[in-house]
Amino acid sequence: MRDETKRKLQGIMDKAVKEKELAGGCLLVRQHGEECCYLEAGMADIEAGKPIARDQIYRLYSMSKPVTGAAAMKLFEDGVLDLGQPVSDYLPSFQDPFVEQDGRLVKADRQVQVQDLLNMTSGLVYNGDAGLAGRHADAVFSELEERLLTDHPMTTKELAVRLGQGPLLFQPGSSWKYGSSADVLGAVIEAAAGMSFGEYLKKSFFEPLGMKDTGFFVPEEKRERLVTVYRADEKNGLVPYREDHLGIFNAMDHKPAFESGGAGLVSTADDYARFAQMLLNGGELDGVRILKPRTVRYMTQGALNETQKEAFVKNFPNMPGFDYGNLVRVMKDTGRSCTLNNAGEYGWDGWLGCYFANDPEADMTILFMMQKTDSGLTPLARRLRNVIMSEHD
């Protein structure tokens, strides 16, 4: 990458810090298996006067989802997990689900399948969503958070079982809704693999890939590297955010009973880059094969029909042109996109602003890491990637 481009990117990041779009963060770009840009700006902890450093640990929130999708893909290619299986084969509470229709409950046309969890076509929702399904999710997630610091915290399996006891927003497979599907999938992976979700990820991904700083909590000796979370405050600009969210410990200071497939992981830019590079290489990194090339192609091709795609764009109006499947968005229609993209790009982002994109055509990974509440796919990430992609025809 040209020095002029790096200076432009650094200027954008510095301006964003000055204008309090974020406290601090880092940008890592890799192409053809090599790092071509690493930049950082701002503070890891404003109050402590601690600047961002390269080994900073970030809460991924929904950028955990592609890892969960890849874990399901590994069990899929190993012949352990059948995507057409009913979820009730693993979690009996999903047997004979009900669906909310015009304010009343009707029996579902079919069972929720594993594939519905991967594609967010299950009808499961998050807390805070409307209707009977949303109220049920509110109750389950409220109990999850009430029990976080007790001697009987809710487990990955219990959360999934409880979600299965409530109604679905729509008939399985008939629409699309961003919700708790990935958390339920974590429990399915546990049952299929015969070990805890965290153990499976460690054994199958983190250890073989050398992702030494990735997991569901931060050990004491690494806690100084965990970035402080901030929220926007009209009066004071950015203020520290110490609350727990979606059943995830903000402090990340001990092993959780609930290992969230949708939001639970922490990682560094360099660790996540190893996961991303493995996918970009067709499932292999440094001579270690994690997934087969055909599985990676399947994972990253998109899976929605036209009705589901319409619902996806309604959920995420800032992502026109994207398809979705296996817990990643996939660029299909570059002319409709609001950013510069190549067809086939895939990735996802998180509630605190962490952002990941793999572009197979450019053989490139873009990672942007930050920690500010209610961020998701930020205008800042879009601006940065437009500068990067404008150099690549």
N, C-alpha and C positions, 0 to 999 in steps of 0.2 A: 504494500500500500504506500502511496506517495506521501512524503512528509507534509505536503500542502493539505492533503485530505485529513491526515492525523491532526494537524493544527485546527482545521475546521471542526472536526469532531470534538476535540478538547475544548474549543470555544463554546460549542453548544452545551456541553456538560457543565462547564464552569458557570455559564449564564443561568442554567437551570438550578444550580446550587444557590447562586446569588439571589434568584427570584423565588427560592424556597419551593421549587417543584419537588425537591428531594433534599435530604440532609447530605447524602453522599452515595457514591456507587462506582461501579467499574464496568468497562466495556472490553470484551475479549472477542476478537475475530480471528478465525483460523481458515486457511484455504490450502487445498492440496496437501492436507496433513501437516501443515506448518502454521505456526502463529505468525500473523501478519500485522496485528495491532493489539496492544493492550494499553488502556488508558484508565485513569482513576481521577475522581474529583470529590471534594467535600470531606465530610466527617463521618466516621463510624459511630462516634458518640460526641455530640456537640458540647454537652455539659462537662465532659471529662477532657475536652480538647484533643480527642484522639482522631487523627486523620485516617481515611480509608487506606488499608494495606492489601496487598495481593492475596494474603492467606485468610482474609476475612471470611467468616462463616455466616451464611444467609438462610433465613427461613424461606423455603421454596413455596409454601402453600400449593396452589394448583399446578405449579410446575413439577410437583410430585406425580401428576397424573400420567405423563408419558412413560415414566419409570414403571408405574403400575401396569400400563398397557403392554410394555415390553415383557414384564414378568408373565402376564397372561399368554403372550405370544410364545414364550419359551415352553410353558406347559403344553400349549397347543401343538407346537412342532414335535414335542416329545411324546405325543399321543396320550397325555394324561388328562388334558382338558378338552372337551368337545364343546365348541361354541354354540351348537344347536341344543345342548342340554338345558332342561329347565333348571333355574337357580334352586328350585325346591329340592333337587337331588342332593344339594349340599346344605341348604337352609330350609328345613320343612315349613317354616312360617310363610314362605312364598307360595305354598300350595294354594290353588284356587283363590287368586287375588280378586279384589273388588276395585272398580274404577268409578271415579266421580263423574257423573253425567247430569248436567242441569241441576246441580245441587243435591242429587240423590245418588245412592250407590247401586251399581249393577255389577253382575258377575263379569269378569274379564273374558274376552273371546278366546284367549289362549294364555298360557303361562309366560312369565318373564323368562327369557333365555339368557345364557351367559353373554351372547353377542349383543343383546340389548344393553347390558351394563357397559360394554366396551364402546358402544356407539351413542350412549345417552338417549336411547329410544325406549327405555324401560317404563317411563311414567313416574319414576322416583324424582322427588324434588328436594330442595334444600329448605332449612328453616328460614322463615321470613317470606316464603312464597304464599300466594293466596290459596283460598279454598280448603276443602277438607284434607287434602293431601298435605298442604302446607301446614295446617294446624297440627297434624300428626307429627310431622317433622319437627315443628316447634317444640312439642312435648318431649320428643326423644332427645333432641340436642340439648334442651334445657336440663334434663336429667343427667345427661352425659357431663355437662359442665358443673352441675351441682355436686356430682360425685367425684370430680377430678382429684380433690385433695383428701378424700376419705380413705378408709381402709378397705373399701369395696368399690373401686373405680370400674366403670363400664369397659368391657373388653371389645376388641375388634369384632368378634363374633356376636356378642350381645347387642351391640349397636345395629348390626346387620339384621339380626333376628327381629329386633324391635321395629326397624323400618319395614320389614316384610309383613308385619301385623297390621299395617295401615293401608289406606286406599292409594291407588295410583291416580295420577292426574289425567291420564288418557289410556286408551287401549294399547297394550304393548306393541311396539313397532309402528304405531299409526302416526306418530309425531316425534318431536325432539324437544328436550328440555334439559338444561344444565342443572344437575342435581347431585344427589348422594350416590349415584351409581358406582363411582370408583371406590367409595368406602365399602360398599357391599361386595364389590369385586375383590377387595383385599381379603375379606373373610372367605370368599370362594377359593381364592388362591391358597389360603391357609389349609382349608379342608382338602383340596386336591393334592397339595404338596405334602401334607402330613407333618407340617411344622409351622411355627408362627410365621406371619407375613414378613416380619423383620429378619428372621433367620433365613428365610428363602431368598430375600433380596441380597443379604450379606453373602450367602453361599454362592448364588448364581450370577450376581452382578458386581457388588461392591468390592469383594475380595479379588476375584479374577481380573477386574478392571483397574485395580489399584486406587479405588475411590476411598481413600483412608479417612476423609473428613465428612463422609456422607452417612446419615442414619436418622433415627427417630428422636435422638436427643444428643446433647453435647456433653462429653465427659468433662469432669472438673478441670483437668489440666489444659483443656482447649477453650474454656468458657470466656476467657479474656478476648478471644477472637470473634465472638458472636456480636454481630452488629445490633445496635439499639434501633428499635422500631419507633417511628415518628408518625404523628397524625397532624393534619392541617388544622390550625386554630385561627379564626378570623382576627382575634385580638393579639395573639402572641406568635403568630407565624407557625413554626413547627414546635410541637411539644412531645415529649416522650410518651409512648403508648405502652402500658404495662399489662393490659388486660389479656385474658385468654380468648381465643376465637375459634369457633367450630370444634371445640374440644381439644385444641392444641395448646399446650403450655407455652406461654410467651417466653418464660425463663429457659425452657428447654433443658432443665437441670436434672432430670431423672428419666429413666426408662418408662415410657407410658404403657398402660394396659391397653389403650386404644391406639393401634398403629394405623394411622389414617392413610388409605390409599389415594385419597383425594387431596390431601393437604399437609401431611405430617412430616415430610422430610426436611432436613437441613443439608446444605452442601456449600462448596466453594465454587468459584468460577472455573478453576482448573479441574476439579473433580467432575463437574457436570460436563465440561468440555470432553472428558474421556468417554462418558456415556454417549454424548452426541457424535463424537468421532467414530465410535463403534458402529452406530447406526449408519452413518455416512459411508463407512467402509463396507456396508453390506453385512454387518453383524460380527466383525472381527476387529481386534485391536492388539497390536504388538504380538502377533502370533497366537493370540488366544481367541478362539471362536466362541461367541456367546449365543448368537442366533444364525440361522442359515440365511443366505441372500434372498431366497424366495419368501421367507417369512417376513423379512424387513420390507420387501416390496409390498406384500399383502398388508402389513401394518400401516403403511404410509400411502395408500392409494385412495383413501376416502371411501365412504360406505353409504351415504345418504341418498334416498330417492328424492324426487322433486318436492314432494310435500314436506318431507323432513328438512330439506335444505331451506325452504321458506321459513320454517319454524326456527331454524338455526340463525338465520339472518335477523329475524325478529328479536331473538334473544341477544344477539350481538351485532347491532347495526354498524359497528365500527369494523366489521370483518367481511365486507362484501367480496364475492369472488371465491370464498373459501368453502370447501366441503369439510366433512368431519368423519372420523372413524378411528376406533382403537385408541381413543383418548388423545388424539392429536388433530389439529386442523390441517387441512391440505389445500394448497392453492390450485384452483382449477381454471378460473376465468380471470386472467391478469388484467384484462381491459376494464373489469368492474372494480378492481381493487383500489383502495385509497392509498396504497403504497406501491413502490416499485418492487415487483416480484417476478420470478420465473415460475412457470407452471411446475408443479410437483414439490414446491417448498412445503415443509411441514414443521410443526412445533407447537408450543403453548406458552402461557405466562401464568403469573400468580397474583394473588390478592395484594401482596406488598410490592408488586412491580417487577419482580424477576421475569426475564423474557428470554425465550429460546427459539431459534429458527435454524433448521438445516435446509440448505439449498443444494440438491444433488446436481443440478445443471451447472452451477458455478463451483461445485465441490467445496462448499463454504458452510461454516457454522458462525452464527452471530449470537453472542450471549451478553445480556445486560443485567446487572445485579443491583438492586436497591431495596430499601425497606421503609415504605410509607403506606399507611392503610388506604384501602379502597382505591388501589391504583390499577391493577389489571394491565391491559394493553395500553400503555401510556402514550400520549402525544410525543413525549420525549423519545421513547423507543422508536416510534414511527419516523421521527425526524432524523434520528441517527442512522437508521437503516436505509433511508432514502439517499443520504450522502454516500453510504457504503455501496449501495447497489447501482448508483448512477455511474460508477466507474466500470461496471461489468455488463457488456453487451451479450 
